[in-house]
């Protein structure tokens, strides 16, 4: 039904654009009474909502609506089970990198009482005001060697740990490992932190985030 709603919205938009276009042409044209030529007939306009209802009824009767709903559900389920992967390569060497989370305040920031807590132009580092003792582990869930490494790292770490897939099925891995998994949707985290290969780990070190890409050796699948 969602797909149908979007389609109807697009249809309505096109109709409105057409109406606006006709209105523009009408107002810009020179007004002149040209008289009446030939026979005239009353214009019978169908209510727009009735037309939509008729279209929906037609889709239901033909079975197309059920097909559209089924196709949408299948695509949604597939996207949840296996989101679009990022295709990051496996790390072929160890690499260390640093991410500085400091940002320049673009406008004054106030608290609920209106008191200024950060003025425009101030450099603010969130790690100066909060403690982050966790680890972020990025890995390819389809690579058995990377999954094994991630699970070992997780077992040996006492603090918070976030297992973040760049490829693979987080749902399937959660079922297999009984651990919570995340997925880097659209590569937002990896691009922000500067992760170029996996597996990789990030953790806070004073006011910076330290990153490491880990070379695990040549996989047996190679």
C-alpha positions in Angstrom: 0.0 0.0 0.0 3.0 2.3 0.7 4.2 1.9 -2.9 0.7 2.7 -4.1 0.6 5.8 -2.0 3.9 7.0 -3.4 2.6 6.4 -6.9 -0.5 8.3 -6.2 1.4 11.2 -4.7 3.6 11.3 -7.8 0.5 11.2 -10.0 -1.1 14.1 -8.0 2.1 16.1 -8.3 2.2 15.7 -12.1 -1.5 16.7 -12.3 -0.9 19.8 -10.1 2.1 20.8 -12.2 0.0 20.4 -15.3 -2.7 22.5 -13.8 -0.2 25.2 -12.7 1.3 25.2 -16.2 -2.1 25.6 -17.8 -2.8 28.5 -15.4 0.4 30.2 -16.2 -0.3 30.0 -19.9 -3.8 31.2 -19.4 -2.8 34.3 -17.4 0.0 35.2 -19.8 -2.2 34.9 -22.9 -4.0 37.9 -24.3 -7.7 38.0 -23.2 -10.1 38.1 -26.2 -13.6 36.8 -26.7 -13.6 34.8 -29.9 -17.2 33.9 -29.8 -18.8 30.5 -30.1 -18.1 28.2 -33.1 -19.9 24.9 -33.6 -21.9 22.9 -31.2 -21.1 23.1 -27.4 -21.4 20.3 -24.9 -21.3 20.3 -21.1 -18.0 19.1 -19.6 -18.5 16.3 -17.2 -15.5 16.1 -14.8 -15.0 13.1 -12.7 -14.2 13.7 -9.0 -10.5 13.2 -8.5 -10.9 11.1 -5.4 -13.4 8.9 -7.1 -10.9 8.4 -9.9 -8.3 7.3 -7.4 -10.8 5.0 -5.7 -11.6 3.5 -9.1 -7.9 3.0 -9.8 -7.4 1.2 -6.5 -10.4 -1.0 -7.0 -9.1 -1.9 -10.4 -5.8 -2.8 -9.0 -7.4 -4.9 -6.3 -9.7 -6.7 -8.8 -6.9 -7.5 -11.2 -4.6 -8.7 -8.4 -2.0 -6.1 -9.1 -2.3 -4.5 -5.7 -1.5 -7.8 -4.0 1.5 -8.3 -6.3 2.8 -4.8 -5.5 2.4 -5.3 -1.7 4.1 -8.7 -1.9 7.0 -7.3 -4.0 7.4 -4.4 -1.5 7.5 -6.8 1.5 10.1 -9.0 -0.2 12.3 -6.0 -1.0 12.0 -4.6 2.6 12.7 -8.0 4.1 15.7 -8.5 1.9 17.1 -5.1 2.8 16.7 -5.8 6.5 18.3 -9.3 6.3 21.1 -8.1 4.1 21.5 -4.4 3.7 23.5 -3.1 0.7 27.2 -3.7 1.4 29.9 -1.2 1.3 32.5 -3.4 -0.4 35.4 -2.3 1.7 38.5 -4.4 1.0 40.1 -6.7 3.5 43.1 -5.0 5.2 46.3 -6.2 3.6 48.6 -4.5 6.1 48.3 -2.9 9.5 47.4 0.8 9.4 47.0 3.2 12.3 45.0 6.5 11.9 43.5 9.2 14.1 40.1 10.8 14.1 39.7 14.1 15.8 36.0 14.6 16.8 36.4 18.3 17.6 34.0 20.6 15.7 33.7 24.4 15.3 30.5 25.7 16.7 28.6 27.4 13.9 26.3 29.5 16.2 25.9 30.2 19.9 24.6 27.2 21.8 22.4 27.8 24.9 20.9 25.7 27.6 17.2 25.5 28.4 17.5 28.8 30.4 19.1 30.7 27.6 22.5 30.7 29.1 25.3 30.5 26.5 27.4 27.4 26.9 29.3 27.6 23.7 29.8 30.7 21.6 30.0 30.7 17.8 33.5 29.9 16.6 34.4 27.9 19.7 36.2 24.5 19.1 34.3 21.8 21.0 35.5 18.3 21.5 32.9 15.9 22.9 35.5 13.7 24.4 36.5 16.5 26.7 33.0 16.4 28.2 32.1 12.7 28.1 33.9 9.4 28.7 33.8 6.8 25.9 35.4 3.6 27.1 34.0 1.4 24.4 35.3 -0.1 21.2 34.0 0.1 17.6 34.8 -3.0 15.6 34.2 -2.8 11.8 34.2 -6.0 9.8 32.9 -7.9 6.8 30.3 -10.4 8.1 30.8 -12.6 5.0 34.5 -13.1 5.9 34.8 -16.0 8.4 38.3 -14.9 9.4 37.1 -11.4 10.3 34.1 -12.8 12.2 36.3 -15.1 14.2 38.6 -12.1 15.0 35.7 -9.9 16.0 34.3 -12.5 18.4 37.7 -13.1 20.0 38.2 -9.4 20.5 34.7 -9.1 21.9 35.3 -11.9 24.4 38.5 -10.4 25.6 37.1 -6.9 26.1 35.4 -6.0 29.4 33.9 -2.6 28.4 31.2 -1.7 25.9 31.8 -3.0 22.4 30.0 -2.4 19.1 30.2 -4.9 16.4 29.5 -3.1 13.1 29.2 -4.9 9.8 30.2 -3.3 6.5 28.9 -6.3 4.5 26.9 -9.4 5.3 23.7 -10.1 7.2 23.6 -8.7 10.8 20.4 -10.7 11.5 22.0 -14.1 10.6 25.1 -13.3 12.6 23.1 -12.3 15.6 21.3 -15.7 15.4 24.5 -17.6 15.1 26.6 -15.7 17.8 23.8 -14.5 20.2 25.5 -11.1 20.1 24.1 -7.7 19.1 25.2 -6.6 15.7 25.0 -3.3 13.9 25.3 -2.3 10.2 27.1 0.8 8.9 24.2 2.1 6.7 25.5 3.9 3.6 29.0 3.9 5.0 28.3 6.9 7.3 30.6 5.7 10.1 33.4 4.4 8.1 33.6 7.5 5.9 33.4 9.7 9.0 36.2 8.0 10.8 38.3 7.3 7.8 38.1 3.5 7.7 39.4 2.3 4.4 39.7 -1.5 5.0 38.4 -4.1 7.4 38.6 -5.4 10.0 39.2 -2.2 11.9 38.9 -1.0 15.5 38.4 2.5 17.0 38.6 3.6 20.6 39.0 6.8 22.5 42.5 7.9 23.6 42.2 11.1 25.6 40.6 13.6 23.2 41.1 11.6 20.0 39.8 8.4 18.5 42.6 6.0 17.7 41.9 3.7 14.7 43.7 0.6 13.5 43.1 -1.6 10.4 44.2 -5.1 11.2 45.9 -7.5 8.8 44.7 -11.0 9.6 46.9 -12.8 7.1 45.7 -14.5 3.9 42.3 -16.1 4.2 41.9 -19.8 3.5 39.2 -18.7 1.0 41.8 -17.0 -1.2 
